[in-house]
Amino acid sequence: MLQAVPGAYAFIGNGEGAHREIGHGEGPCTLHNPNYDFNDELIPLGGTFWVKLVEAKLGLIGVRS
C-alpha cells in the first residue's frame, strides 16, 4: 500500500493484559488470525497518539481555547 500512496504505519503493540489469559482464544497470534483478541485497553492510547499528532502538525500544542 505504501508503494501506491504515501503514508505511515504506527505499531502500538497489544500489551500483556487480561486479553491473553486462558479462555481468550489460543494466545498471542497475528492480526488476521481467527483467535486474535485485540486489547481494548489500548484504544485510549491509540486515540491519544492521533490527537497529539494532529495537534503537533497544526501547531496547537500548548494552545488553550
N, C-alpha and C positions, 0 to 999 in steps of 0.2 A: 504494500500500500504506500509506503513512504517513497517508493521509486516513482509513483504516479502523481502524488500530491504531497507537497512539503508538510511536515508535521513533526510530532514527537510522541513518544510513549513515556509514561511515568509508572514505575512499579512501586507500589506501597507495601507489598507483601501481604501475608494473610495471618500473621501472628501466631501465637501459641494458645489462644483462648479455648473456651469450652466447646467450640465447634469441632475440635479434634478428639473429643472424648469418645469412648466406646459407645456405639449406638448411632453414631453420625457417619454412616457410610463405611468405607473401608480405609479411613485415614487420609493423610495428605495425598493429593493427586493433582493432576493438571486440570486446567480450567475447563476443557471440553470433555471431561470425564463425567459419566452419569452420577458418580459418587461425590463429585466436587461439592463442598459446602462452604460458601463464602462467609467470612467472619463479619457479621453485620455491625459489630462494634467498631469497625474501621470506616464506616460511612461518614461520620463527622470528620475524621482525619482527611479523607479524600476530598470532601466538600471544602474544608478549610484550605487545602492546598490550592484548589482552583480559585477560590476567592482571593487569597493572598497573591496569586499570580496575576490576576486581573488588576487588583489594586496597585501592584508594582508597575505594571505596564501603563496604567492610566495616571500614575503619579499620585495616587490617593493615600499612600502610606503616611500616617500621622495627621491627615486632614480630618477635621471634625465638621460635621454638618450642623 
